[in-house]
Amino acid sequence: MTDDPIAQRLLPCLSRARACTVLQELLRVPSPQTDLLEAEPLLREFMNVALLPRMKQLGFESIRQDAMGNLIAETGAGRSGRSLMLVTHAMNQPPSTMPDPYGGKVIDATKHGLRGEAVLGKGASEQKGTMAAMLHAIEAVRSAGIAIDGRLVFVCCVSGETGKHDAIRRVVEKEGVRADLAFVYGNSLKLQLGNRGRVDVKVIVRGTPCHSSRPNDGANAVTGAMEVLRRLAAEIPNDRIHPQLGTAWLTCNRIESFPKSTHTVQDRCEIGLDRRLLPGEDPDRAVAEIARVAGAVDNWLDPISGKPLRVEVEKGPVMYPSLVTEDSRVVRLLKSACVAMLGEAPESFYGQSAHDQGYLNFVGIPTANFGSGEQAYAHTDMDMASVDKTFDAAKVYAWMIAAHVGAGPSRNQEIK
């Protein structure tokens, strides 16, 4: 039996069965990514069905949705001056070929390398496993009679699969929502300390169309695109390396040419580039470097016809890199919670994918990732979350809420 006073107060109010039920309830309300992205009506329906009534039941005094549809719920007396933001996301992968993607079926997880049971459903392995843990944690704090002496903010963004910060940026910059510390969903009860960021870049090469039997009459945009890629590889080597986060790769991830007709020298070719960002790198400077190299092909002459090709460069969405230190306040809070509720500190790692923690750290809200997700099953037909890990994550989140913004015994546990 733990001698931690917060744990002693919370543990009787935490339930594995309840954590499982909350996860199932979330999974049974579809919130897929579609071509409409954040404007998909099912995302607002998810807010209306799965979250808005729950926020009211949990006693949040302020519950609103912004113009984009992001849900923002706030509670607490605000006396302590401390605040905590839990950031979740509604959008998950489309059903694709997954059988019963919204059934919330409980399965034997041992067959899949996890202990105990797991719940199947789209979004379980990414967004909704940790969301369930956060919601059950809030339930437990409330059931334990721990008042929120500071301010607790629960945010559910309509994003999750867009590769953009637009939703969380609106919450922070347009709605004015900030906090001392924040957490975003994570994987396998591990602490993610950082990840590279990303800026998307589109290079458009324009030529002159003609019949492909007479290439000397046109200017082949595909040939120009190949020259752009050759120069990028030669002049922007993949030598930007961070000791923890790895290489800031420049990767071509899309080539598409037009017109879509047979036997035609193409008059337009678009190149999609993924430029990874390390902490401290300026996205605009990264785009400018690409524009400098690609721009050198502007007015380059087609080697067959001698006619000029034109090149344009467009900056796309940016996701900022993220990095917090082992001794930062947000990390120390999480480690203390894991020790108190799970008996040991979490394993730390550095992730590969960019997400909203990068933006939050960029604007000065210390943010880390922690949760019950299963990266190995994300975007697969076995999308799942472990019931045991969801329950354990709920324990940790309950402790952090009580310790950082709660009244009563939590005041003695403040992480300075």
Secondary structure, 3 states (H helix, E strand, C coil): CCCCHHHHHHHHHCCHHHHHHHHHHHHCCCCECCCCHHHCHHHHHHHHHHHHHHHHHCCCCEEEECCCCCEEEEECCCCCCCEEEEEEECCECCCCCCCCCCCCCEEEHHHHCCCCEEEECCCHHHHHHHHHHHHHHHHHHHHCCCCECCEEEEEEECCCCCCCCHHHHHHHHHCCCCCCEEEECCECCCEEEEECEEEEEEEEEECECEECCCHHHCECHHHHHHHHHHHHHHHCCCCCEECCCEECCEEEEEEEEECCCCCEECCEEEEEEEEEECCCCCHHHHHHHHHHHHHCCCCCECCCCCCECEEEEEEEEEECCEECCCCCHHHHHHHHHHHHHHCCCCCEEECCCCCHHHHHHHCCCCEEECCCECHHHCCCCCCEEEHHHHHHHHHHHHHHHHHHHECHHHHHHCCC
